[in-house]
Amino acid sequence: MKLSNQEASLFFELMWPLQFFVNQQERILPSIETLEDYIALTMEEKIKVRDVLFEGQKWIDMFVKENPRGFSKDKLEMVSKWRDFIADDFYIERFLKKQAIFIASDNRVYSVCGLYQGFDEMIHPSNLPLYIKTVLLPFSGKIVYDGVLQGYNIHFGGGIRSNLKEIYLTAKQKNRIIESLDSQPTTKRAKDKVLKNWEPELVALYDKAKKLKAGGDYPATYEAAFALVKASLEYAQSVVKNPDMDSLHKSLRKVAKTVERAYVILEREDS
């Protein structure tokens, strides 16, 4: 859930000179004359400069063009990619093994790494979801934050928690969790795999299921169970054929009606 120490050190090796450059140009903190003095400031003192930096892309462009610290081409390229920064309010919805899940105000879901510390080292899981303001940046093929998390003192009820969970689960199901800002990738992409065609097996199972019949000599529960098997196999066949969503909903509604009928029959058995 965090960068390696080497990566984190490189991040700040780039970030502090960039912020110091902005301060030199705008004299936001006029008493600061050297990079060393700027680095020694607290994060709270640096926020004023950081906020000016991320008002737009111009400071990043100027820094890369002037290269006041004599950075190598590779390091300048890393800084240049920060033009794609995302400054927003986010919900930290959950912690995963390697990243934290951030949900932006437009409901986009991002997978974000910490810097020297993982988010689970800074925030107790019982405090999630947490509403924060920060800046997301591309770095080494990952998404990181700029080092500043400004929290809002807001507690959330079950409704908002459930809504955020559903936003995350929907993004996960549709492979829409954004894991990188480099080259503006749209989403986390499923690996290209040749998927097995399950249609022949499902057709064979359905042909066998059609033989499941329960006459009057059998308990009513048999008829309901057999109908559910057939409806479920019909839905499975619809899924693997990749039809339109209307067809899938129609097929699934048939399963739901079959389930409802099975419940009615069970209730009659109990009465």
C-alpha positions in Angstrom: 0.0 0.0 0.0 3.1 2.3 -0.3 6.0 3.0 -2.5 9.4 1.5 -1.8 11.7 3.7 0.3 13.8 4.3 -2.9 10.7 5.4 -4.9 9.4 7.6 -2.1 12.8 9.3 -1.8 12.8 9.9 -5.5 9.3 11.4 -5.3 10.2 14.0 -2.8 13.6 14.6 -4.6 11.4 15.9 -7.4 8.5 17.4 -5.4 10.4 19.7 -3.0 12.4 21.4 -5.8 9.2 21.9 -7.8 7.5 23.5 -4.8 10.5 25.6 -4.0 10.6 26.8 -7.6 7.0 28.0 -7.2 7.8 29.7 -4.0 10.7 31.5 -5.6 8.6 32.8 -8.4 5.6 33.9 -6.3 7.3 34.7 -3.0 4.6 33.0 -1.0 7.0 32.4 1.8 9.4 35.3 1.3 11.8 34.4 4.1 12.7 31.0 2.5 15.8 31.5 0.4 17.2 28.0 -0.1 15.8 24.5 -1.0 17.2 23.2 2.3 15.2 25.8 4.2 12.1 24.9 2.3 12.5 21.1 2.9 12.8 21.9 6.6 9.4 23.5 6.8 6.4 21.6 8.2 3.9 20.2 5.8 1.4 22.7 7.1 3.7 25.5 6.1 4.2 24.0 2.7 0.5 23.8 1.9 0.3 27.4 0.8 2.9 26.8 -1.9 1.4 23.4 -2.8 -2.0 25.0 -3.4 -0.6 27.5 -5.8 1.4 24.8 -7.6 -1.8 22.8 -8.4 -3.9 25.7 -9.5 -3.0 24.7 -13.0 -0.3 23.2 -15.2 1.8 26.3 -15.8 4.2 25.8 -13.0 5.0 22.3 -14.0 5.6 23.4 -17.6 7.9 26.3 -16.5 9.9 24.0 -14.2 10.4 21.4 -16.9 11.4 24.1 -19.4 13.8 26.0 -17.1 15.1 22.9 -15.3 16.5 25.0 -12.4 18.0 21.9 -10.6 19.6 20.4 -13.6 17.5 17.2 -13.5 18.2 14.4 -16.0 15.8 13.8 -18.9 14.2 10.9 -17.1 13.5 12.9 -13.9 12.1 15.8 -16.0 9.8 13.3 -17.7 8.5 12.2 -14.3 7.7 15.8 -13.3 6.2 16.5 -16.7 3.7 13.7 -16.1 2.4 15.5 -13.1 0.5 17.8 -15.5 -2.2 15.1 -15.3 -2.7 15.7 -11.6 -6.2 15.4 -10.2 -7.0 17.8 -7.3 -10.3 16.9 -5.8 -12.3 15.8 -2.7 -12.2 12.1 -2.3 -13.7 9.4 -0.1 -11.1 6.8 1.1 -13.5 3.8 0.9 -11.3 0.9 1.8 -7.8 -0.5 2.1 -6.7 -3.3 -0.2 -3.5 -5.3 0.2 -1.4 -3.0 -2.0 -3.5 0.2 -2.4 -6.3 2.2 -1.0 -9.5 2.9 -2.8 -10.3 6.6 -3.5 -13.7 7.6 -4.9 -13.7 11.1 -6.5 -16.6 13.5 -6.6 -17.4 12.3 -10.1 -17.6 8.7 -8.8 -14.5 7.6 -10.5 -12.6 5.0 -8.5 -8.8 5.2 -8.1 -6.3 2.7 -6.6 -3.8 4.9 -4.8 -0.4 4.1 -3.1 1.0 5.7 -0.1 4.5 7.3 0.0 6.7 6.4 2.9 3.7 5.2 4.8 0.8 3.1 3.7 -2.7 4.6 4.3 -3.5 1.8 6.8 -0.5 3.0 8.9 -1.9 6.6 9.0 -5.7 5.8 9.2 -7.5 3.3 11.3 -9.9 1.2 9.3 -12.7 2.1 11.7 -12.5 5.7 10.5 -13.5 4.6 6.9 -15.0 6.0 4.8 -12.9 9.1 5.3 -13.6 12.3 3.3 -10.4 14.1 2.4 -9.0 16.7 0.0 -5.7 15.8 -1.8 -4.0 15.7 -5.2 -3.4 12.5 -7.1 -0.3 12.2 -9.3 1.1 9.6 -11.7 4.4 8.2 -10.5 6.4 5.1 -11.6 3.3 3.6 -13.2 1.2 4.0 -10.1 -1.1 6.6 -8.6 0.2 8.4 -5.5 -1.0 11.4 -3.5 1.1 14.6 -3.2 1.9 14.0 0.5 -1.0 16.1 1.9 -4.3 14.7 3.2 -6.6 17.4 4.4 -9.5 15.7 6.2 -13.1 16.8 6.7 -14.6 16.1 10.1 -17.7 14.3 8.8 -19.2 11.1 9.9 -21.3 9.0 7.5 -24.4 6.9 8.0 -25.2 3.5 6.6 -26.8 5.0 3.5 -23.7 6.8 2.3 -21.5 3.8 3.3 -23.6 1.5 1.3 -23.6 3.8 -1.7 -19.8 4.1 -1.7 -19.4 0.4 -1.4 -21.7 -0.1 -4.4 -19.7 2.4 -6.4 -16.5 0.5 -5.6 -18.0 -3.0 -6.3 -19.5 -1.7 -9.6 -16.1 -0.3 -10.7 -14.4 -3.6 -9.7 -16.9 -5.7 -11.6 -16.6 -3.6 -14.7 -12.8 -3.3 -14.5 -13.1 0.4 -14.1 -10.7 0.9 -11.2 -8.1 3.4 -12.4 -4.7 2.2 -11.4 -2.5 4.6 -13.5 -2.6 8.1 -14.8 0.3 7.6 -17.2 -0.7 8.1 -20.8 -4.3 8.7 -19.6 -5.3 5.1 -19.3 -9.1 4.8 -18.8 -9.4 1.9 -16.5 -7.8 -1.2 -15.1 -7.9 -3.6 -18.0 -8.6 -7.3 -17.7 -5.7 -9.3 -19.1 -6.3 -10.5 -22.6 -7.2 -14.2 -22.2 -8.9 -16.7 -24.4 -12.0 -17.6 -22.4 -13.4 -21.0 -22.5 -16.7 -21.4 -24.4 -19.1 -22.9 -21.8 -22.0 -22.9 -24.2 -21.7 -26.6 -25.3 -21.6 -27.8 -21.6 -24.6 -25.6 -20.7 -26.6 -26.9 -23.7 -25.8 -30.5 -22.7 -26.8 -29.7 -19.1 -30.1 -28.1 -20.2 -30.9 -31.1 -22.4 -30.5 -33.3 -19.4 -32.5 -30.9 -17.2 -35.4 -31.0 -19.6 -35.9 -34.7 -18.5 -36.4 -33.6 -14.9 -40.1 -34.0 -14.4 -42.2 -34.5 -11.3 -45.7 -35.9 -11.6 -48.4 -36.0 -9.0 -46.8 -38.7 -7.1 -43.9 -36.5 -6.1 -43.9 -33.8 -3.5 -44.5 -30.3 -4.9 -41.1 -29.2 -3.9 -39.6 -31.4 -6.6 -41.5 -29.5 -9.3 -40.3 -26.2 -8.0 -36.7 -27.3 -7.7 -36.6 -28.8 -11.2 -38.1 -25.6 -12.6 -35.4 -23.5 -10.9 -32.7 -25.7 -12.3 -34.1 -25.2 -15.9 -34.6 -21.4 -15.4 -31.0 -21.1 -14.0 -29.5 -23.0 -16.9 -31.5 -20.8 -19.4 -30.1 -17.7 -17.7 -26.5 -19.1 -17.8 -26.9 -19.8 -21.5 -28.0 -16.3 -22.1 -25.0 -14.9 -20.2 -22.4 -16.9 -22.3 -24.1 -15.9 -25.5 -23.5 -12.2 -24.6 -27.0 -11.0 -25.6 -28.3 -7.5 -24.9 -29.0 -6.4 -21.4 -32.8 -6.5 -21.9 -32.6 -10.2 -22.7 -30.5 -10.9 -19.7 -32.9 -9.0 -17.4 -35.8 -10.9 -18.9 -34.1 -14.3 -18.4 -33.1 -13.3 -14.8 -36.6 -12.2 -14.0 -37.8 -15.7 -14.9 -35.3 -17.1 -12.4 -36.6 -14.7 -9.8 -40.2 -15.8 -10.4 -39.2 -19.4 -10.1 -37.5 -18.7 -6.8 -40.6 -16.9 -5.5 -42.8 -19.9 -6.5 -40.4 -22.2 -4.7 -40.7 -20.1 -1.5 -44.5 -20.3 -1.8 -44.4 -24.0 -2.0 -42.1 -24.3 0.9 -44.4 -22.1 3.0 -47.3 -24.4 2.2 -45.3 -27.3 3.3 -44.6 -25.6 6.6 -48.3 -24.7 7.2 
